[in-house]
Amino acid sequence: MSIPVISLSSARALHLAAQGLLSPVKRKAQPDDVVAAIKRMGLLQIDTISVVARSPYLVLFNRLGDYPPEWLEQALAARKLFEYWAHEACFLPIDDFGLLRHRMLQPQRLGWKYSQAWVQQHQAAIDELLQHIEAHGPVRSADFTAEKKGANGWWDWKPEKRHLEILFTTGKLMVAERRNFHRVYDLTQRLLPEWDDSIHALPQDKAQQDMLCRSCRHLGIFKAEWLADYYRLKRVAPKKLLETLLEQGEILPVRIDGLEGAFYVHQSLATELALAEQDKLKSSVTCLLSPFDPVVWDRRRALELFNFDYRLECYTPKEKRQYGYFTLPVLQRGELIGRVDAKMHRKQGVFEMLSFHLEAKVGLNKQRCQDIRQAITRLAKWHGAQQVTLGNIPAPLAVEWAAGWRVE
């Protein structure tokens, strides 16, 4: 049987379909949609930067539409989700606890996230902290003596903060809930009393195979080199697994016009693939993506699939930034057409577009201008803004939009 050849735009649409970004939501969001969206993506990366809504909330907004951000914390507190190191620090479905458990039991493989030297140096204090939580209940880092600046100007972090992170990384503690986005830790055995490592934990090899299989589904369309990054797997060779999945019909071979290499589509997208072969699969979503959205978090994949060369510049000195502190990729109907540096002024109720840079060779027709404005308005309204203000934006938009607009 011949291998189907699809266009690059169809390949992008398949990926967006897998990620829940093919078409706008048509109904009002419900609390259970939060967990459903995370299950569809596999995981939801956590980041604390809040110049606009924090990343996990923004990623969900682009898939659910208008929803109360506290639904995420409620799902965590209800034990429908848990936190751990997956792609990076992530929210994951609680059913996947066993998928990550081997990392907790072998924390020395997690690099900077775990320090055996620190544990050896502070073992007595760590044990004492664990006993305190067992006797007195959940704690926050803020429950302990505050950090102070040392003579050298750097923060001297309280040791309890590091102890809590060590106990979290080793799986002795879990995040029971978040208060004002701050972690509240409790004993894993208290939060998951039925858990038994001897029964439920997956061996590392099996867990990694499962992660690769899940990555196939979450990406929708992929090549072998893209799989490991999704769960940050190291030293994995997916070739044999892909051969097995092909034999089982779990994945389907495909070629992409204009891209080199062997690509595959997950069988859950078989219907969409049939449309893609006829060039009838189109994305109608326009939104401003978080830098930590799965669509763009693998910068190499974003470059190959979307021809979008992206890096986050928040850690770059201001004078060396090309686009801005926290630029949001602009997804418009299957293309990444530019990036917006935005800031929400919460006290003033103003959503500010500091800059908007279009990609090279991207034009601005009536449809595109309308899509972008509607996406910005939806996002600003969800933030609670009454006004959108504009800074450095393309000249055609400056003529049409002037200094901004009221959010109705």
Steps between C-alpha positions, in 0.01 A plus 500: 500500500636840406585753769272805486655838431344803669569871483689686770186693593314169544780368720472808720125452520545138613730611779256771607216247493692277739560799727139621506569808286337407170171686545362742761297357788127523436367457852551652841784341697425270794735418793569148370627650174818606680604142571380386157718762328803398706439134417487592133835680522639245747638768729482871572826684562518729803663842492467790742559801271185711521536804271193345340310203644739232621580244235283207613192721512573644155557158344162388632325822390607440141334158511197563723410861433382717788532309829584580865873432560425366848360186336859385454579529873170332584588202281838475673346520848240238400785264412404487134846637418845485652823689448838361405794529264381382157591735213597744772294563815151402387144426599410146394190279526508311829464174305854562371662500845641154430646624173729741686555303820827348383649850480409560864662172602819581305533877557875500441419472128319835503812716492477841670156420641655275765821528702627193684763718667227725643309198630807359671585835654146567628358150553400561862319825420323341201382210718383746765303697241336182374403408858358850553274465194391155611402635842364844412379481141574686174760779482611775265849635455359828636425331833868514587738785576510749216787528258748780560747673274858420583789744508580419139156616387379151408205333671588249772223248445365335813609135513142380554410613149774278358402215735140515375614492139723201572213314668275589207755378244544171688124451510467504877293818472244609244344836428165470675373834371612846398413820684561815299699268275733404789549129562351334807678172575369189672606138538457290189378210712228723645387633162520164321439248781426213260828538312743209527828516306529122490164480323449824311842643404616437144857390426699774333518322162124445490429857613726644231337286231161624618621860491620459143164347401316787667724751325391350167139568588552845652704622202262342251752521218869454569835361404713284727729785604210700647378239747753509784461869581133481597575326832869596493624147451873440473687239302192340346493343155139481376574318174394151616195639676390680184540180299277320751241778500494493119439124502220545753340781303543745787684743274480559126787600268471828315716735296484877523549700183801725555640323808764230498478182704253234608190630675218321677143580601334351807206276414266709717522759220411258218185698412692826496777340293247403233395866480864610500573278199234697312638827638168557677624515859525864604555670833270792580653594837675832557657559841807624685693197624691471823877453449449172691219367284582151366466635146809719543691374804725285279672781310651262244161347421338843471770598252463185290122475500399868507817670372485702821836583660408572859678560826384651825693816587395559862846387615676707234630846605249764392739672260563169318136399453375489144126468560423553869493358852221241469390469139192296416503315165199594288322196356265591216311231310783248505794738465729664753496847350676712762555574867348746743673643806209573733440612856184505709473804728258348747435803720427721200306234307721551195636230270806650332652374178854629537596369158378275221755358256377319191704220346678574173275478194181499710247741354198661665172448319156583641441149639835491679455845654154404620618166643786663691285777645234254613762275661654793689157620611400155629825469692477852643139444608592174673771692687235745619629789288279787391751644254758376249791736434753467220871569478738400222276320250507458119411821317183366333363401840598834654298676229197277553512464880645839600598500869278208596138422583251448778429142601126439484 
